[in-house]
Amino acid sequence: MTIKSKILPLITVGIALAIIVAYIFPLTDDTFPNGPSGTIKDEAAHVGRDAASLPGSDSDYLKDMDGGLTAAQVHERMIGLGASTDLTKEDTWSIYNRGRNNWAVWTGGNDRFWDKMTSISFGALDLLKTISSNPGFGYTDKDGNRVVISRDNRWSWFGVINEECYSKPTGPDADRYGLWLDVRDPTCAPDPFADAEKYPGVKIGARGDTVPVGSYYGEPSGVFGLRLFSNPYFDKAAKDHWDADKFYNDPDYYNDKDLVRPYRVGMTCGFCHVGPDPSNPPANFEQPKFANLNNNPGAQYFWIDRLFLWEQDKSNFTWQLFHTSLPGTLDTSFISTDSINNPRTMNAVYDIGGRLASAARFGKEKLETGGSGDNKQFNDYAHTEFLSQFYEKPNTVHAAHVLKDGADSVGILGALNRVYLNIGLFSEDWLQHFRPLVGGKEVSPIEISVARKNSAMWNSNETQTQDLALFFAVSATPNDLASAPSASDYLTEDEATLTHGKEVFATTCARCHSSKIPKAPADVDDNDWNEYWAWSKTDSFKHTMTEMVLDESFLQGNYLSTGKRIPVTLLGTNACSPLATNGIRDNIWDNFSSETYKNLPSVGPYSMQNVTTGDWFDFDMPAGGRGYTRVPSLTSLWSTAPYGLANTVGKFRYEGTVEARMDSFNDSIRKWLWPETRKTDVQMVAELGLPASRAQPKLDGYVFRTTEKSWLKVKIGFLPDLLQKPPLIGLLSDLIEGDTLSIGPIPAGAPINLLANLQVLSEDRSLKARVKHAKNLVKVLVKIVKALKSIPQDASNEAAMAAFAPVVPDLISLSNCPDFVVNRGHYFGTNKLPASEGEPGLTDTDKEALIGYLKTL
């Protein structure tokens, strides 16, 4: 064996680590904000702007959305919530519109972040391409037909919303640098938020020189929730280098990490949360009106793999990973990664009044001095002081949880502010606390106190969040099936069946899925989970709960959730969501989770299945916040199928019509209540056309698997400059094909989360533990690289799987979450509930009656 052959595997591992784990991205800019975390100002503050110069807009341009409430209706509802009667109709209308515009139009300077994400993602994500209608963009369908992606099919392909008043371009726009961007209808009034005089943008760099300064709200792109901003780096040299045709068609050009685009694309919260109104769907989903849109249901039809990967290369493991985000789901920590693949449904925002009532009883949380205690509360603002009962000085808040793991536990305002940071507000500092996408760097908290000191955008946003909370409190009413077109075709149960369904709901479901709960006996602490759960099984609880459900007023102001955190050991669902780390102490969202959350005890050992043998084993769930799932609301359940944390139970239909929603509801709710009918791993493997040997028949559900042989691919142009030049580029020659560095192949049928959940850093921060973990990690990576290098590029998938198989046990041993079955659990009311719970399953008649009632929620 030559010296080269001995050291090549180690060199390969080192380079792989450099690319996958330890590549330090150039996250600070050379021209604008720079310096270590805590000293960096955002772009606005850097040029002397403050919050007062960035006020929220109260334009009523979007007044037709969210049911089209009038100013009088908004005033009546806000006063009904308890707001001061001194507020005039004009006052409440202004608050309402500022809140909605903050959610639907404001990007908070995150255009910088999404522009940078193009380089961080090695060119995989390019929103300027996503919003284009260039005729060269498209995909080949299953029948071999070429389908062009444009404004004409954005809904059916991406699941995103085309904005009213725009049409598809017929050619490149010379006034917009040759790009194929949507064209505004000249018969429509101008977009009010693009008014650069009323909302003057941040003048920095090339803005005001080679590009306009523009508005701090940007310009509409034609896609709801994505806004265009002049790129401050688009100076004369960048302008001279710019070639739109090459941007669309020349890989050598657009795969240059240093390419400067004329626009940056900013993202609003509404991009991931606005959807077609279930009760008032558009006649044409590709051309909805504002009246057909609603801020509350969430983007239930959003295809993350299509939207964020403009090149649909299924042989790229990145595509395989993103493809596990089923429509309507997103891993909220995929940027500030916790090395757990964790796609979860977009959160609907319904019935804030009922949610707050539940929080008042069950959501008591302790905050710390500083950190989580720095979050603003309702009583910090004059027009929300009427909600001050949700904060008790000095450090108690009654929090309504929104996140699946219940980590957002500092009050509604803090939970909302966190959303903006997570999509790039104050990215100048945020990105210094972790390594985006790939991890491998110790995470530290982004601090509210630092944001207040250094970010004009944070301070501006914080002045608007209370308006947003009131907007949701007024607008977030249920979307009843009874109000939807053709409702009579689906609401067919007779009164006796509905009454029986209510009784079943009361004795089986309401203890978790109602914010109206009987008063606890004197000897029961209903904030203690074990005491509450034991009490909910008693005849007295069920009797009183039944009386409440049968009362005609039961659904009025009912959030249909207690908001409690339930231990995953009882739920039996996939453990990866409860194992998320972003909210634990000293992690990125430390300041946005309570001391109560951070001190939660361990739920104990949790049973999981070995993905290769089907054998059950116990996994010790950590303490400190993890191990729990917040009870979801059943509000408008008919419109939100499929079900489960990751939409893994039931049929998905993209159309969004009432008929499609009800078809999905009927399929999904039956699989939920008859778990033996849920998709198995054997069925999943058959659907993928893979050999039956890939499946594990003993698994209690199915596993996310690669659909075909794939490689971890990085375009050469996005590698660090050092790796693009001799001698290192020569060492990479075995891994380079054309313009792409490829590590693989990873065989078709491989469990995706074997690689995606690999624990890169030890959670124990002691030097001894980190060194030990690093040694184990390197050993496993050496084995992985050797296994992959032993597979010829043209090897059969069977040969690839055989070479890959010996590494699987090592990957499981180093997994942050070795629970790979994604559609198991929540067996309440079924015969799969553990015998220890002492509750027999419902009969088929009970279940059918329950389904009849659930449709009416």
C-alpha positions, 0 to 999 in steps of 0.5 A: 500500500502506498503512502498516498493510499494510506493517508487518502481516507484521512484526507478525505475525511478531513475535507468532508469535515471541512465542508460538512461540519467545520467550514466557517462561512463568511457571515460578517460583511466586509463593507457594512456591519462587522465585528464580534457578536454583541458589537455588530449593528444591523444595517439600519442602525449602522447608518444612524436609523432608529425605530422612530424612523421605521414606523409600522404602516396602518394602510388598509390595503389588505382590508379584504383579507381575513374575512374582510372585517369593517372598521366598526366590526374591528372596534366592537371586537377589540372593545369586547376583548376589554380594550379601553373604551377611550379607543376610537374606531379610527384608533382600533382600525389603525392598530388592526392594520398595523398588526396585519401589515407587520405580519404580512408585509414587514420583513425587518431587514431580513433581505440581507439574510436571504441573500446570504443564504444563497451562498450558505446553501451552496446555491441551492436556495435562490429566491430571485430565481424562485419568483421568476417566470423564466421559460427555461425553468421547469421539471420533467413530470412522471410521464416525461413531459417538460413542465415550465414553472411560472406564475401560472402554476406557482400554487400547484407546484410551490404551494405559495400565493400569487399576489393580486394585481400581477401578471406573468411577464412575457419577456425580460424586463430591461428596467429590472436588469433583464429579470423575468419578474411579475408585472403589476396591472396598470389598472391597480393602484400602486402598492402603498408600502413601496412608497419610498417617500413615506417609508424611506429605505435604508441608504447604505452602500450602492443604494442611492447610487447605482440602485434606488434606495427604495422603501423599507417595506421593499416592493412586491414581487408578485408572490405574497410574502416575498418583497424586493429590495435594492441590493446595496452591494450592486455597485458599478463593478457588480452592475457591469458584471451582471448578465441576466441571461447567464444568471438564468442559464449559465452554471459557471456564472450563477454558481459563483458565490461572489455573484452580486444580484441587483435585488435582495428578496425579503420574507414576511411572516405571512409567506409561511402563514398566509393561505387560502381561506378554507371557508371562502376559497378562491375560484382560481387558486393560481389567481386568488383575491385578497378576499380569499386569503387568511393570515390564520390557517398557515401555509398548509400547501407549501412544498419546502423542497420545491421552493428552497431547491430551485434545481430539482436534483433528486440525486442530491442528498440535500433534496432527499433531506428537504423532501422529508418536509411534507407539504405544509411542514417546515423544520423551524430549526433547519437554519439554526440547526440542532442536527435533528431533521424535524419538519413540523406543520405550519402553526395555525393561529386561531382564537387568541381569546380562548388561547389566553384563557387556557394560558391563564389557567395552565400556562404559568411560567417563571422567567429569569432576571435578564434573558427571558425576563427581558421580553416585553409583556402586554402591560408594557404598552398603553393599548394592551394594558388591559391584558396585564393579568397575564404578567405578574411582577416580578417574573411570572407570565401566563404563556400561550404556547405556539411551538410544538414543544412548548418552548415559547414560554415567555408570553405571546409578545416574546413568542411573536418577536422570536419568529422575526429573528428566526427568518432573518431580522438582525441576522448581522448578529444572529448568524454569529451564534451558530453555523447555519444549516450544517452545524458543528459550532457551539451554539450561544444565545442571541440576547434581547438586550443586545438586539435592543442596543444594536438593531433598529429593526428589532426595536421597530418590530418590538413597537409593532408586536402588540398591534400584531397580537391584537390583530390576531385576537380580533381576526383569528376566528374559526373557519367553520365548515358550516360557512364553507361552500357546499357544506350541506354535502358534508354535514350529514349526521343526524342530531342523535349521532352528533350528540353521541359524538359530543359524549365521546369527545367529552370522555375521550378527547376534551381533557386535552382538546378543550380550553374549558375544563371542569374546576379541579377538586381541592386535592388536585393540582391541575398544573401538575401533569400526573395529578391532572391526568389521573383526575381526567380518568375519573367518572366525576371529571367525565360526567362534568366534562360531558355536561359542558360539551353538551352545552350550546355555548361550549364552542364559543371562545373555546381554543379546543386545547389546554395548551398543556405539555404532554410527555412523549412517553404517553403520546407515543409519537415520534420523539424528534420534535420533543428532542429539539434543543433550540429552546434549552438553556444556553442555546439559540432561543435561551432568551425566549424560553422560561425558567420553568421550561428549562427546569422541566424534569425528564419524562424518563426512558422512551421506547423506540424501534431499531430501524434495521431490526424492528427491535424495541429499545429504551432511549433516556430522554434528557431533562431541561425542557425536552420530552414534551409536546404542546397539545394542538388545537382542534379548531377548524380540524376539517380544514387542516388534514393530514394530521400528526406533527409532520402531516404524516397521517392521511392523504394530502391534496394540493387543490385547497378546495372544500371538496379536497379538504374534506376528502383529506379529512375523511382519509386522515381522521380514519387513519388517526382513529384506526391506527392499524390502517396507517401507512407501513414501512412496507407500503412506503418502500413499495410506493418508492419502487424499492426492493422489499428488503429495504422495508422493516415489517416490524416497524410501527409505521414508516420511515423517511427513506431516500427515493434513489441513489444520492450524493452530498453535492456542493457546486465547486464555485461555492467552496472556500477559495482555498479548496478551489486551488491547487494543491487541495483541489487535486486531493478532491479530484476523486470526488469531483464530477464536472462542476460538482463535488460529490460525496457518496453514493448513499443508496436508495432506501437508506433512512434519511435521518440516519445521516440527518440526525448525526450528533456533530457536537457533544451536548456535554460542554466539558473538554473531556466529553467533547474530546471523547465525542469528537474521537467517536465521530471521526471514527464513524466518519472514517467508516462512512467515507471508506464505505462510500468510497468502496462503492463504484459510481455505477454500482447497483443499489443493492451493492451500495446498500450492502456497503452502507449497511455495516455503518448503520449501527454506528450512525444509530449510536451517534444519533441525536434522535434515533427514532425514525418511525414518523407516523406512530402514536396518539393512540387515545381511543384506540386499542393500541393505547397501552393497557397501563392506561386502563382505557379500552378503545372506542367502538367503530360506532363511537368513532364514526359519531366522533368524526361527525362531531369533529367536522363541526369544530 
